[in-house]
Amino acid sequence: MNKAELIARTKGFSLRILKLVDQLPRTTSGRAIGSQLVRSGTSVGANYRAACRSRSRAEFAAKLGIVAEEADETIYWLELILDGNVLPELKIGDLLREADELTAIFTAGRRTSSRNQTSNTKLQT
């Protein structure tokens, strides 16, 4: 998957998160979870775009780490919705799988980028 496809995928993910949050009940817990979910779910795409504009490999690796953390946090909030029976699994299952895939993609990307940075540093000494 290339950069443009991943930018589009994370933007689509953010839009799906926004639609899901609109379906949450207007209860104290629904609003609290929804607020956190909007923050973490939409920051995946925003931070990936920022990572693509990084000035160095070190900055890129650091920003990918943030993206992976936000995607993982999104999984947490989705699991709370599911485990708390706030919404049925039918409405959350695909989004939860997508969050899991994005977490794996960005975690692997961060590791690879960090490894490449370390290898380059060793070569320069």
N, C-alpha and C positions, 0 to 999 in steps of 0.2 A: 504494500500500500504506500503510495507516494504522499508527499506533504500536502498537496491540494486535496487529495481524497480524505486524508485524516482531518484536515481542517473542516471539510464539509461534514464528515461523520460526527465530529465533536459538536459542531453547531446544531446538527440535527438532534443529537442527544440532548443538548440544552433546551431546545424547543419542546422535546417530548417531556422533559422534566417539568417545564412550565405548565404544560397541559395536565400533567398528573397532579401537580400541586393544586390546580384549580378544582380538581375533583375531591380533594380532601375535605372532611367535615369541618365546619366552622366552629369547632370546639377549641378549648385551650390547648389540648395536645395536638390537634390537627394544625392549628396555626403555628405552634412552636416547631413541630417537625417540618411543616411546609417552609417555614422561614429558613431553617437550616439546610433543607434539601435544595431550595433555590440557590442559596449561596454556594454550596459545594458543587452541585450539578452543573451550574452555568459557568463556574470558574474553571472547569476542565477545559472547555474550548477556549476561553479567554486566555488562560495561562499557556495553553499549547501555542496559540498565535504569538504570544510574547516570546516563547521559547524559540520559535522560528526566526525571530529577529535578534537572537542572541549575538553578542559581539565576540564570543569565544566558546571553545568547547566546554570549558569549565562552567561558564554561565549557562550554556545549553543543558548540560547534565543537571545542574542545580534546579533549573526551571522544570525540567522533565520530572524531577523528584517531587516538586510541588504538584504537578499535574497528577502524578500517580497517587499522592496523598489525598488530593481532592476527590479523585475517582473512588478511592477506597472509602473515604468518608461518606460518599454518596451511597455506596453499598450498605453502610451501616444504617443510614436513615431509611433506605428502602426495606431493609430487613426489619426495622422497627415497625414500619407500616404493615408489613406482612405478618410478623409474629404477634403484633398487637391487634390483629384483625381489623385494622382501620379501613383497609380496602381489600377486596378479594385478590387472590394470587393471579387471576386472569388479567387484571389490570396492571400488575406489577412485574410479572414473570419476564417478559421480553426486555423490559428496561433494566431489570436486575442482571440479566445475562449480558446485556450490552455494557453495563457498568463494570462487570467482572472482566469482560474482554478488554475494555479500555484500560483497566488497571493493569492487566497482564502486559498489554502492549507497551504502556509507558514505563512500567517497572523494568521490563527487558530493555527498552531503549535507554533508560537511565544507566543501567548496568553496563551496557555496551559502550555508551558514550564515556562513562567514567573509566572503563578499561582502556579505551583508545587514548584517553587523555593521559593515563598513567604510563602507557606504553610509549607515547610520544615524549613524555618527560624523561623517561629512562634513556631514550635514544639521544636526547640532547645533552646529557651529562657525560 
